[in-house]
Amino acid sequence: MFEVEIRAEAALGDAMKALTKEISMRVRAMLCVVAIPMMMQHAAGANEYVGVHQIVVPSKERGNNLNVTVWYPAKSGGEPVVLGESVFFAGTPAMRDAPISDGKFPLILLSHGAGLAGNPQAMSWIATPLAQQGFVVAGPTHPGNSGENRSAAETMKIWLRPGDLTETLNAMETDSFFKAHLDQGKIGALGLSMGGNTALAIAGARIDPKLLASYCDTDALNSSLCEWVRQSGVDLHTMNLQSAGRDNEDKRIRFAMAIDPAPIDIFEFKSFSGISIPVDIVNLGQPGKIPPTAEASEVAKAIPTASYTAIGDASHYSMFAECKPGASEIAASEKIGDPICTDGGGRSRNEIHAQLIDMTTVAFSHALKTDP
């Protein structure tokens, strides 16, 4: 399932450099054609502009700083940028460092996946519409999950990810740009793929160190991810898992949403029953055909306050941005075996994204914009 998220990384480096100049030249023209229709396609009352701002957050546990991308409702101004564009995927426009809109807004902490989707800007397709609908969305880059510094060892330190969200929340509550515009106490978490695992962990689920250590003993659970782990010389049994089973719950989080959470099968199952906040879980695919390492219907039953939805005509790849023309051919030429531009059949990725955006907007509005 994660093969594309690992193998495609090598194809991105040189091509991304070539794209940078092209993007900067055409972004203003593209914004005129794309941005306003896109910003007006959702519910009435949507903010016309979305700003994006970068902050740096210290992490004592990581021993390094976290780079955090923040989307927010904005006033006119700032520098036009396109986020998340690659040789495969279309980007999403925003306005860098635009003035933030007046008022106070709920905060959504966003956790990305690994590999090809291993950075918050790859999630711009869902983060930008949420900002249009009156949320501040803050996504840290989980170290080692993609790019030039990708690392199988760091990626598999899954128990550190919730701490990245907690450190981001700590920083946002004191950041001079945002603190006066956050609706205090109205905080949620959204995660996709491995980020869905993170969202469940910060809600109170606990990793079982034994299950994590044995995750790649065979290829039965996740052959492509585990192949990368082995090729990188990583033995999960010898990794220091002393802290892996700790409680990562952040009680400031009022609601969590996990989309195709993976790996779902490394948690201590009984810990799900201890989650007390509302949780929405969404699987991408037909029941019975969802990869076991992401299939979360039984998990949803174990969480007292959870709801569950499966989108049958979607696939795990539906959480990627829309493919550019010719992306499938480029992927084939780079010997990327996974169908990165193929969904479940029937609807386009744009239509599936529209459903996911509506679902998240409704869920977070209900959880964070209404009084308890």
C-alpha positions as CSV (number, residue, x, y, z in Angstrom):
1,M,0.0,0.0,0.0
2,F,2.8,2.4,0.8
3,E,5.0,1.4,-2.1
4,V,4.3,4.6,-4.1
5,E,4.9,6.6,-1.0
6,I,8.5,5.2,-0.8
7,R,9.6,4.5,-4.3
8,A,8.3,7.6,-5.9
9,E,10.5,9.8,-3.7
10,A,13.5,9.1,-5.8
11,A,11.7,10.4,-8.9
12,L,10.7,13.7,-7.3
13,G,14.1,15.3,-6.6
14,D,15.4,16.4,-10.0
15,A,11.9,17.0,-11.4
16,M,10.9,19.2,-8.5
17,K,13.9,21.4,-9.1
18,A,12.9,21.9,-12.8
19,L,9.4,22.7,-11.7
20,T,10.3,25.4,-9.3
21,K,11.1,28.1,-11.9
22,E,8.0,27.1,-14.0
23,I,5.7,27.3,-11.0
24,S,7.0,30.8,-9.9
25,M,6.5,32.1,-13.4
26,R,3.0,30.9,-13.9
27,V,1.5,31.0,-10.4
28,R,0.0,34.6,-10.7
29,A,-1.7,33.7,-13.9
30,M,-3.0,30.4,-12.5
31,L,-4.4,32.1,-9.4
32,C,-6.5,34.4,-11.5
33,V,-8.1,31.4,-13.2
34,V,-8.2,28.8,-10.5
35,A,-8.2,30.4,-7.0
36,I,-11.4,32.3,-7.0
37,P,-13.6,29.6,-8.5
38,M,-12.0,27.1,-6.1
39,M,-12.6,29.4,-3.1
40,M,-16.2,29.9,-4.0
41,Q,-17.1,26.2,-4.6
42,H,-18.0,25.4,-1.0
43,A,-20.7,26.7,1.3
44,A,-21.8,30.3,1.3
45,G,-19.8,32.4,3.8
46,A,-16.5,30.8,2.9
47,N,-13.5,33.1,3.3
48,E,-12.3,34.5,0.0
49,Y,-8.6,34.3,0.8
50,V,-6.4,31.7,2.5
51,G,-3.1,32.6,4.0
52,V,-0.2,30.3,4.6
53,H,2.5,30.9,7.2
54,Q,5.6,28.9,8.3
55,I,6.7,28.6,11.9
56,V,9.5,26.8,13.5
57,V,8.7,24.8,16.6
58,P,11.4,23.4,18.9
59,S,11.1,19.7,19.9
60,K,13.2,18.6,22.8
61,E,12.4,14.9,22.1
62,R,13.3,15.1,18.4
63,G,16.4,17.1,19.2
64,N,15.6,19.4,16.4
65,N,13.1,22.0,15.2
66,L,9.8,21.1,13.5
67,N,8.8,23.0,10.4
68,V,5.1,23.8,10.6
69,T,2.8,24.9,7.8
70,V,-0.2,26.9,8.9
71,W,-3.3,27.7,6.8
72,Y,-5.7,30.4,8.0
73,P,-8.6,32.7,6.9
74,A,-7.0,35.8,5.5
75,K,-7.5,39.2,4.2
76,S,-6.3,40.4,0.8
77,G,-2.5,40.6,0.6
78,G,0.6,38.4,0.8
79,E,2.5,36.6,-1.9
80,P,0.8,34.1,-4.3
81,V,2.2,30.6,-3.8
82,V,1.2,27.1,-4.9
83,L,1.6,24.3,-2.3
84,G,2.0,20.6,-2.8
85,E,2.7,20.6,-6.5
86,S,5.0,17.9,-7.9
87,V,5.7,16.1,-11.2
88,F,2.7,13.9,-10.4
89,F,0.2,16.1,-8.5
90,A,-1.5,19.5,-9.0
91,G,-0.8,22.1,-6.3
92,T,-3.2,24.3,-4.3
93,P,-2.9,28.1,-4.3
94,A,-2.7,30.2,-1.2
95,M,-1.3,33.6,-0.1
96,R,2.0,33.5,1.8
97,D,2.0,35.7,5.0
98,A,-1.3,37.4,4.1
99,P,-2.9,39.3,7.0
100,I,-5.1,37.1,9.1
101,S,-8.8,37.8,9.1
102,D,-10.5,39.4,12.1
103,G,-12.0,37.2,14.7
104,K,-11.2,33.9,16.5
105,F,-11.0,30.5,14.8
106,P,-10.9,26.9,16.0
107,L,-7.5,25.1,15.5
108,I,-7.1,21.8,13.6
109,L,-3.8,20.0,14.0
110,L,-3.0,18.1,10.8
111,S,-0.8,15.0,10.6
112,H,0.4,13.9,7.2
113,G,1.3,10.4,5.9
114,A,4.7,9.0,5.0
115,G,6.7,8.9,1.7
116,L,5.1,10.6,-1.3
117,A,2.5,12.3,1.0
118,G,5.0,12.8,3.8
119,N,4.8,16.5,4.3
120,P,1.9,18.8,5.3
121,Q,1.9,20.8,2.0
122,A,0.8,17.6,0.2
123,M,-2.4,17.8,2.2
124,S,-3.1,21.4,0.9
125,W,-6.1,20.1,-1.0
126,I,-7.9,19.5,2.2
127,A,-6.2,22.1,4.5
128,T,-7.0,25.1,2.2
129,P,-10.8,24.5,2.1
130,L,-10.9,24.1,5.9
131,A,-9.2,27.4,6.2
132,Q,-11.7,28.9,3.8
133,Q,-14.4,27.6,6.2
134,G,-13.0,29.4,9.2
135,F,-10.4,27.1,10.7
136,V,-6.7,27.6,11.4
137,V,-4.9,24.4,10.3
138,A,-1.4,23.7,11.5
139,G,0.6,20.8,10.2
140,P,4.1,19.9,11.4
141,T,6.5,18.0,9.1
142,H,7.1,14.8,10.9
143,P,10.9,14.3,10.6
144,G,12.3,11.6,8.3
145,N,9.0,10.8,6.6
146,S,9.9,12.1,3.1
147,G,12.2,14.3,1.1
148,E,16.0,14.3,1.0
149,N,16.2,13.3,4.7
150,R,13.7,10.4,4.6
151,S,14.6,7.6,6.9
152,A,12.9,4.3,7.5
153,A,14.1,4.3,11.1
154,E,12.6,7.8,11.8
155,T,9.4,7.0,10.0
156,M,8.9,3.9,12.1
157,K,9.2,5.9,15.3
158,I,5.5,6.3,15.1
159,W,5.0,7.0,18.8
160,L,6.9,10.3,18.4
161,R,4.3,11.7,15.9
162,P,1.6,12.7,18.5
163,G,4.3,14.7,20.4
164,D,4.9,16.7,17.2
165,L,1.2,17.7,17.3
166,T,1.4,18.6,21.0
167,E,4.5,20.7,20.4
168,T,2.8,22.4,17.5
169,L,-0.2,23.2,19.7
170,N,2.0,24.6,22.5
171,A,3.7,26.9,19.9
172,M,0.4,28.0,18.3
173,E,-1.0,29.0,21.7
174,T,1.9,31.5,22.2
175,D,2.7,32.5,18.6
176,S,2.5,36.3,18.2
177,F,0.8,35.9,14.7
178,F,-1.9,33.5,15.8
179,K,-2.6,33.5,19.5
180,A,-5.0,36.4,19.5
181,H,-7.0,34.7,16.7
182,L,-7.4,31.2,18.2
183,D,-10.7,30.2,19.8
184,Q,-9.2,28.9,23.0
185,G,-10.2,25.3,23.9
186,K,-11.6,24.5,20.4
187,I,-8.9,22.2,19.1
188,G,-9.2,19.1,16.9
189,A,-6.8,16.7,15.1
190,L,-7.0,15.4,11.6
191,G,-4.8,12.7,10.2
192,L,-4.5,10.8,6.9
193,S,-2.8,7.4,6.4
194,M,0.0,7.3,9.0
195,G,-1.3,10.6,10.2
196,G,-4.6,8.9,10.9
197,N,-2.7,6.6,13.3
198,T,-1.3,9.8,14.9
199,A,-4.8,11.3,15.3
200,L,-6.0,8.2,17.1
201,A,-2.9,8.2,19.3
202,I,-3.3,11.8,20.4
203,A,-6.9,10.9,21.2
204,G,-5.8,8.2,23.6
205,A,-5.0,5.0,21.7
206,R,-1.7,3.3,22.7
207,I,0.8,1.5,20.6
208,D,1.6,-2.1,21.5
209,P,5.4,-2.3,21.3
210,K,5.3,-6.0,20.6
211,L,3.0,-5.5,17.6
212,L,5.2,-2.7,16.3
213,A,8.4,-4.8,16.7
214,S,6.8,-7.7,14.8
215,Y,5.1,-5.6,12.1
216,C,7.6,-6.4,9.4
217,D,8.4,-10.0,10.4
218,T,6.5,-11.0,7.2
219,D,5.1,-9.1,4.3
220,A,1.5,-9.9,5.2
221,L,0.7,-6.5,6.8
222,N,2.5,-4.0,4.6
223,S,4.8,-5.5,2.0
224,S,6.1,-2.3,0.4
225,L,6.7,-0.4,3.6
226,C,8.4,-3.4,5.2
227,E,10.6,-3.9,2.1
228,W,11.8,-0.3,2.5
229,V,12.4,-0.9,6.2
230,R,14.5,-4.1,5.5
231,Q,16.4,-2.5,2.6
232,S,17.3,0.4,4.9
233,G,18.8,-2.1,7.4
234,V,16.3,-1.4,10.1
235,D,15.3,-4.2,12.4
236,L,12.2,-3.2,14.4
237,H,13.1,-5.8,17.1
238,T,16.3,-4.0,17.9
239,M,14.9,-0.5,17.8
240,N,14.6,1.1,21.2
241,L,10.8,0.8,21.9
242,Q,10.9,1.7,25.5
243,S,8.6,4.7,25.0
244,A,6.5,3.2,22.2
245,G,3.7,2.1,24.4
246,R,3.3,5.4,26.4
247,D,0.2,7.5,26.6
248,N,0.3,10.3,24.0
249,E,-3.2,11.6,24.8
250,D,-3.4,15.4,24.7
251,K,-6.5,16.4,26.7
252,R,-6.8,19.7,24.9
253,I,-8.0,17.9,21.8
254,R,-11.8,17.9,21.7
255,F,-12.3,15.9,18.4
256,A,-10.3,13.7,16.2
257,M,-10.8,12.5,12.6
258,A,-8.7,9.7,11.0
259,I,-8.8,9.0,7.2
260,D,-7.5,5.5,6.2
261,P,-5.5,5.3,9.4
262,A,-2.4,3.0,8.9
263,P,-1.0,1.1,10.5
264,I,-4.1,0.6,12.6
265,D,-2.9,-2.9,13.7
266,I,-0.1,-1.9,16.0
267,F,-2.3,-0.5,18.7
268,E,-3.2,-2.2,22.0
269,F,-6.8,-2.9,21.0
270,K,-8.2,-2.4,24.5
271,S,-6.9,1.1,24.6
272,F,-9.5,2.2,22.1
273,S,-12.2,1.8,24.7
274,G,-10.6,4.4,26.8
275,I,-10.9,7.2,24.2
276,S,-13.5,9.7,25.5
277,I,-13.6,12.3,22.8
278,P,-15.7,12.1,19.7
279,V,-13.8,10.4,16.8
280,D,-14.7,10.0,13.1
281,I,-13.0,7.3,11.1
282,V,-13.2,7.1,7.3
283,N,-11.9,4.2,5.2
284,L,-11.2,4.6,1.5
285,G,-12.5,1.5,-0.4
286,Q,-15.1,-1.1,-0.4
287,P,-15.6,-3.1,2.8
288,G,-13.8,-6.4,2.4
289,K,-11.2,-4.9,0.0
290,I,-9.6,-2.3,2.3
291,P,-6.0,-3.3,3.2
292,P,-6.1,-5.0,6.7
293,T,-3.4,-2.5,8.0
294,A,-5.9,0.3,7.4
295,E,-9.2,-1.4,7.9
296,A,-10.7,0.3,10.9
297,S,-14.4,-0.7,11.2
298,E,-13.7,-2.9,14.3
299,V,-11.7,-0.1,15.9
300,A,-14.6,2.3,15.4
301,K,-16.8,-0.2,17.2
302,A,-14.4,-0.3,20.1
303,I,-14.3,3.5,20.6
304,P,-17.4,4.5,22.6
305,T,-17.9,7.8,20.8
306,A,-16.7,6.9,17.3
307,S,-18.5,7.0,13.9
308,Y,-17.4,5.1,10.9
309,T,-17.8,5.6,7.1
310,A,-16.3,3.7,4.2
311,I,-16.2,5.5,0.8
312,G,-16.5,2.5,-1.6
313,D,-15.5,4.2,-4.8
314,A,-12.3,5.6,-3.3
315,S,-8.9,4.1,-2.7
316,H,-5.9,4.8,-0.5
317,Y,-4.5,6.9,-3.3
318,S,-7.6,9.1,-3.2
319,M,-5.9,11.0,-0.3
320,F,-3.3,12.3,-2.8
321,A,-3.8,15.5,-4.7
322,E,-5.3,15.4,-8.2
323,C,-3.0,13.9,-10.8
324,K,-1.6,16.1,-13.6
325,P,-2.1,15.0,-17.2
326,G,0.6,12.4,-18.0
327,A,1.3,11.6,-14.3
328,S,0.4,7.9,-14.8
329,E,2.8,7.6,-17.7
330,I,5.6,9.3,-15.7
331,A,5.0,6.9,-12.8
332,A,5.2,3.9,-15.2
333,S,8.5,5.2,-16.7
334,E,9.9,5.5,-13.2
335,K,8.8,1.9,-12.5
336,I,6.4,3.0,-9.8
337,G,4.1,0.0,-9.5
338,D,1.2,1.5,-7.7
339,P,-1.7,3.2,-9.6
340,I,-1.3,6.6,-8.0
341,C,-3.9,8.2,-10.2
342,T,-6.5,5.5,-9.9
343,D,-9.4,5.7,-7.4
344,G,-12.1,3.1,-6.8
345,G,-13.9,3.7,-10.0
346,G,-17.1,5.7,-10.8
347,R,-16.2,9.2,-9.6
348,S,-13.3,11.4,-10.2
349,R,-10.7,12.2,-7.6
350,N,-12.0,15.8,-7.5
351,E,-15.5,14.5,-6.6
352,I,-14.1,12.2,-3.9
353,H,-12.1,15.1,-2.5
354,A,-15.2,17.3,-2.5
355,Q,-17.0,14.6,-0.4
356,L,-14.0,14.3,2.0
357,I,-13.8,18.1,2.3
358,D,-17.5,18.3,3.0
359,M,-17.3,15.5,5.6
360,T,-14.4,17.1,7.4
361,T,-15.9,20.6,7.3
362,V,-19.2,19.4,8.8
363,A,-17.5,17.2,11.4
364,F,-15.1,19.8,12.7
365,S,-17.8,22.5,12.6
366,H,-20.1,20.4,14.7
367,A,-17.3,19.5,17.1
368,L,-15.5,22.9,17.4
369,K,-18.0,25.6,16.4
370,T,-20.9,24.6,18.6
371,D,-21.1,25.0,22.3
372,P,-20.8,21.7,24.3
